[in-house]
Amino acid sequence: MDWTQLRVTVKTEDIDRTAAIMSMLDNGIMIEDYSDIETGLKTCYGDLIDENILNADKTKGAVSIYIPDDKNYNDYTAFLRDRFAAEKIDAKIELIGVDEEEWSTAWKKYYHPIKVGERLVIVPMWEKYDPAPGEIIVRMDPGMAFGTGTHETTRLVCGLIEKYLVPGQRMLDVGTGSGILAICASKLGAKECFAYDIDPVAVRVARENVRDNGLDNITCGVSDLLRDVDLSGGQFDFATANIVADIIIRMSGDVGNYLKQGSYLICSGIIEQYENDVREAMQRGGFEIVECAKESDWVAMVCRKL
């Protein structure tokens, strides 16, 4: 099997947070941090330390994971861009072994029509697809944003939206990425959807996907989690947050203020080892856990506001 190195360069003080985020994609991370190596060591141990390491920029480090050739690396990079933006980490992402032109287009070979839930089918913009009776088509071009339907977290949430959303509800999507969850909710009968992301590129992509699906009831905007969410229309009936465990935990005490009593919040992007941490945080925030759906090492959690 061939592997591609995904290497993220950050400031030294951000290495631990970067490693924590990247470990949600793969536990086999490699960290390059030379900040503790003093140039003076060359006098005593010059034969033992590579000259490149001695001369490396001590203010920066890197974290790498290795992606097998049967995985869509665009999902990995888009996931990381979203999470680094949310954490305000200035990161340089490189795919070593893939040139820039290939990176921008080759991921499409992994992206084909995929059925999520009972009726929803996620179809790439460039693919022809003849729906079976009762199927609901969601056309997507994720561009540089996260959310193609191929990642486990997205599939889990799409299926749960289909199960729990009631037509006519107002929906909030926190960390919208490509806009896929809001688009699914709209096509399943949501009255209005408000989709937010901290990354302006993701918001632009989401708006384009909303337009290309012919929808006029989705509002996309830039917001740092809940900070700039529009509550002028009142609290929401339904919400989704496909982000990561630590960010879900961080907003667990506030998100209930944006939801009506009895409404559902579907949280995803939770690696299995953090399931109990998220569960406890949501319960402290005034939610009961209704259902947990799992695929591979990922968990999606359905929470109901008490």
C-alpha positions as CSV (number, residue, x, y, z in Angstrom):
1,M,0.0,0.0,0.0
2,D,1.2,3.5,-0.8
3,W,1.0,6.3,1.8
4,T,0.9,10.1,1.5
5,Q,2.4,12.2,4.3
6,L,0.1,15.0,5.6
7,R,2.3,17.5,7.4
8,V,1.1,20.5,9.3
9,T,3.6,23.2,10.4
10,V,2.6,25.5,13.2
11,K,4.2,27.7,15.9
12,T,5.9,25.8,18.6
13,E,3.3,26.8,21.2
14,D,0.5,25.3,19.1
15,I,2.1,21.9,18.6
16,D,0.2,20.2,21.4
17,R,-3.2,21.4,20.2
18,T,-2.4,20.5,16.7
19,A,-1.4,17.0,17.7
20,A,-4.6,16.6,19.6
21,I,-6.7,17.6,16.6
22,M,-4.7,15.4,14.2
23,S,-5.0,12.4,16.5
24,M,-8.7,12.5,15.8
25,L,-7.8,11.4,12.3
26,D,-5.0,9.0,13.1
27,N,-3.3,7.9,16.3
28,G,0.0,7.3,14.5
29,I,1.2,10.9,14.6
30,M,4.8,12.1,14.1
31,I,5.9,15.3,15.9
32,E,8.9,17.4,14.9
33,D,9.7,19.9,17.7
34,Y,13.3,21.1,17.9
35,S,12.7,24.0,20.3
36,D,14.6,22.2,23.1
37,I,17.8,21.6,21.1
38,E,20.3,24.3,21.8
39,T,22.8,25.3,19.2
40,G,25.5,25.1,21.9
41,L,25.1,21.3,22.0
42,K,27.0,21.2,18.7
43,T,30.2,21.7,20.6
44,C,29.8,18.5,22.6
45,Y,27.5,16.4,20.5
46,G,28.0,17.7,17.0
47,D,28.6,14.3,15.6
48,L,25.2,13.1,17.0
49,I,22.9,15.9,15.8
50,D,22.1,16.5,12.2
51,E,23.1,19.9,10.9
52,N,19.6,20.5,9.6
53,I,18.1,20.0,13.0
54,L,20.6,22.3,14.7
55,N,19.8,25.0,12.1
56,A,16.0,24.5,12.1
57,D,13.7,27.3,13.0
58,K,13.1,26.7,16.8
59,T,9.9,28.8,16.7
60,K,8.0,26.3,14.6
61,G,7.3,22.6,14.6
62,A,5.4,20.1,12.6
63,V,2.9,17.2,13.1
64,S,2.4,14.5,10.5
65,I,0.1,11.6,9.8
66,Y,0.2,9.2,6.9
67,I,-2.8,8.6,4.7
68,P,-3.3,5.3,2.8
69,D,-3.9,5.5,-0.9
70,D,-7.5,4.2,-0.6
71,K,-8.5,7.3,1.5
72,N,-9.7,10.7,0.2
73,Y,-7.1,13.1,1.5
74,N,-9.3,16.1,0.7
75,D,-11.6,15.0,3.6
76,Y,-8.5,15.1,5.9
77,T,-7.3,18.5,4.8
78,A,-10.7,20.1,4.8
79,F,-11.4,18.7,8.3
80,L,-8.2,20.1,9.5
81,R,-8.7,23.5,8.0
82,D,-12.1,23.8,9.7
83,R,-10.7,22.8,13.1
84,F,-7.6,24.9,12.9
85,A,-9.8,27.9,12.0
86,A,-12.0,27.2,15.0
87,E,-9.0,27.0,17.3
88,K,-7.3,30.1,15.7
89,I,-4.2,28.0,14.8
90,D,-2.1,29.4,12.0
91,A,-1.2,26.2,10.2
92,K,0.5,25.3,6.9
93,I,-0.9,22.1,5.5
94,E,1.2,20.1,3.0
95,L,0.6,16.8,1.2
96,I,4.0,15.3,0.6
97,G,4.0,13.1,-2.4
98,V,1.2,14.9,-4.1
99,D,1.8,18.0,-6.2
100,E,-0.5,21.0,-5.9
101,E,-2.3,20.5,-9.2
102,E,-3.1,16.8,-8.4
103,W,-4.2,17.8,-4.9
104,S,-6.8,20.3,-6.3
105,T,-8.5,17.7,-8.6
106,A,-7.4,14.1,-7.8
107,W,-9.6,13.8,-4.7
108,K,-12.6,13.7,-7.0
109,K,-11.8,10.0,-7.9
110,Y,-12.8,9.1,-4.4
111,Y,-16.1,11.0,-4.5
112,H,-19.1,9.2,-6.0
113,P,-22.9,9.1,-5.2
114,I,-23.4,7.8,-1.7
115,K,-26.7,7.0,0.0
116,V,-27.0,8.2,3.6
117,G,-30.0,7.3,5.7
118,E,-33.1,5.9,4.0
119,R,-33.7,8.5,1.3
120,L,-30.8,11.0,1.0
121,V,-28.2,10.5,-1.7
122,I,-25.2,12.8,-1.9
123,V,-24.2,13.3,-5.5
124,P,-21.1,15.2,-6.8
125,M,-22.0,18.1,-9.0
126,W,-20.1,16.5,-11.9
127,E,-21.8,13.1,-11.7
128,K,-25.0,12.0,-13.5
129,Y,-27.4,10.1,-11.2
130,D,-30.9,8.8,-11.8
131,P,-32.7,8.7,-8.5
132,A,-34.8,5.8,-7.5
133,P,-38.4,6.5,-6.4
134,G,-38.4,8.3,-3.0
135,E,-34.7,9.3,-3.1
136,I,-33.8,12.9,-2.3
137,I,-30.8,14.2,-4.2
138,V,-28.3,16.5,-2.6
139,R,-25.7,17.8,-5.1
140,M,-22.4,18.8,-3.6
141,D,-19.0,20.3,-4.7
142,P,-17.1,20.6,-1.4
143,G,-14.3,22.6,-2.9
144,M,-11.9,23.4,0.0
145,A,-14.5,22.8,2.7
146,F,-15.3,19.8,4.8
147,G,-18.4,17.8,4.0
148,T,-18.7,15.4,1.0
149,G,-20.8,12.7,2.6
150,T,-17.8,10.3,2.3
151,H,-16.6,10.9,5.9
152,E,-18.1,8.8,8.7
153,T,-19.1,11.8,10.7
154,T,-21.0,13.4,7.9
155,R,-22.8,10.2,7.0
156,L,-23.8,9.6,10.6
157,V,-25.4,13.1,11.0
158,C,-27.2,13.0,7.6
159,G,-28.9,9.8,8.7
160,L,-29.9,11.2,12.0
161,I,-31.2,14.4,10.5
162,E,-33.5,12.2,8.4
163,K,-34.6,10.4,11.5
164,Y,-35.2,13.3,13.9
165,L,-36.0,16.4,11.8
166,V,-39.7,17.4,11.6
167,P,-40.7,19.3,8.5
168,G,-41.4,22.9,9.2
169,Q,-38.7,23.3,11.8
170,R,-36.0,26.0,12.0
171,M,-32.5,24.5,11.9
172,L,-29.1,25.7,13.1
173,D,-25.9,24.2,11.8
174,V,-22.7,25.1,13.7
175,G,-19.5,24.6,11.8
176,T,-21.2,24.1,8.5
177,G,-18.2,23.4,6.2
178,S,-19.6,22.7,2.7
179,G,-23.2,23.4,3.9
180,I,-24.1,19.7,3.4
181,L,-26.1,19.3,6.7
182,A,-28.2,22.5,6.2
183,I,-28.9,21.4,2.6
184,C,-30.0,18.0,3.7
185,A,-32.3,19.5,6.4
186,S,-33.8,21.9,3.8
187,K,-34.5,19.1,1.4
188,L,-36.0,17.1,4.2
189,G,-38.5,19.9,4.9
190,A,-36.9,22.3,7.3
191,K,-38.6,25.7,7.1
192,E,-35.4,27.8,7.5
193,C,-31.8,26.8,8.0
194,F,-29.0,29.0,9.4
195,A,-25.5,27.7,8.7
196,Y,-22.4,29.2,10.3
197,D,-18.6,28.6,10.0
198,I,-15.6,30.4,11.3
199,D,-13.9,30.0,7.9
200,P,-15.0,32.5,5.3
201,V,-13.9,30.0,2.5
202,A,-16.2,27.4,3.9
203,V,-19.1,29.9,4.0
204,R,-18.5,30.9,0.4
205,V,-18.5,27.2,-0.6
206,A,-21.6,26.6,1.4
207,R,-23.4,29.5,-0.3
208,E,-22.4,28.1,-3.7
209,N,-23.7,24.7,-2.9
210,V,-27.0,26.1,-1.5
211,R,-27.4,28.1,-4.8
212,D,-26.6,25.0,-6.9
213,N,-29.2,23.0,-5.1
214,G,-31.8,25.7,-5.9
215,L,-32.6,26.5,-2.3
216,D,-33.6,29.9,-0.9
217,N,-34.3,29.1,2.7
218,I,-30.7,28.7,3.9
219,T,-28.7,31.6,5.4
220,C,-24.9,31.1,5.6
221,G,-22.7,33.4,7.7
222,V,-19.4,33.7,9.4
223,S,-19.4,33.0,13.1
224,D,-17.0,31.8,15.8
225,L,-19.1,29.0,17.0
226,L,-22.3,30.6,18.5
227,R,-21.0,34.2,18.8
228,D,-22.7,35.7,15.8
229,V,-25.7,33.4,15.4
230,D,-28.8,35.4,14.5
231,L,-31.5,34.9,17.2
232,S,-33.9,37.6,15.9
233,G,-36.3,34.9,14.7
234,G,-36.2,33.2,18.2
235,Q,-34.7,29.9,19.4
236,F,-34.2,27.0,17.0
237,D,-36.2,23.8,16.8
238,F,-33.3,21.6,15.7
239,A,-29.5,21.9,15.5
240,T,-26.4,20.1,14.3
241,A,-22.7,20.5,15.1
242,N,-20.3,18.3,13.2
243,I,-17.1,19.6,14.7
244,V,-14.8,17.9,17.3
245,A,-15.2,16.7,20.8
246,D,-13.4,19.5,22.7
247,I,-15.2,22.2,20.8
248,I,-18.6,20.5,21.5
249,I,-17.6,20.4,25.2
250,R,-16.6,24.0,25.1
251,M,-20.0,25.2,23.8
252,S,-22.1,22.7,25.7
253,G,-23.0,25.2,28.4
254,D,-24.2,27.9,25.9
255,V,-25.8,26.0,23.1
256,G,-29.0,25.4,25.0
257,N,-29.7,29.1,25.0
258,Y,-30.2,28.9,21.2
259,L,-32.7,25.9,21.3
260,K,-36.3,25.5,22.3
261,Q,-37.1,23.1,25.1
262,G,-37.5,19.6,23.7
263,S,-35.5,20.3,20.6
264,Y,-32.8,18.0,19.3
265,L,-29.1,18.8,18.8
266,I,-27.0,16.3,16.8
267,C,-23.3,16.4,17.7
268,S,-20.7,14.6,15.7
269,G,-17.0,14.6,14.9
270,I,-16.5,12.8,18.2
271,I,-13.8,10.1,18.3
272,E,-15.0,7.2,20.3
273,Q,-12.5,7.6,23.2
274,Y,-14.1,11.0,24.0
275,E,-17.7,9.9,23.9
276,N,-18.2,9.9,27.6
277,D,-16.6,13.3,28.0
278,V,-19.0,14.8,25.5
279,R,-21.9,12.9,27.1
280,E,-21.2,14.3,30.5
281,A,-20.7,17.8,29.2
282,M,-24.0,17.8,27.3
283,Q,-25.8,16.4,30.4
284,R,-24.3,19.2,32.5
285,G,-25.5,21.6,29.8
286,G,-29.1,20.6,30.3
287,F,-29.5,17.8,27.7
288,E,-30.4,14.2,27.8
289,I,-28.7,11.7,25.4
290,V,-31.3,10.1,23.2
291,E,-29.1,8.0,20.9
292,C,-25.5,7.4,19.9
293,A,-24.7,6.2,16.4
294,K,-21.3,4.9,15.5
295,E,-19.2,4.1,12.5
296,S,-15.6,3.0,12.6
297,D,-14.1,5.1,15.5
298,W,-16.6,8.0,15.2
299,V,-19.6,8.8,17.2
300,A,-22.7,11.0,16.6
301,M,-24.8,11.9,19.5
302,V,-28.5,12.9,19.6
303,C,-29.2,15.3,22.5
304,R,-32.5,16.6,23.6
305,K,-32.8,19.9,25.5
306,L,-34.6,19.4,28.8
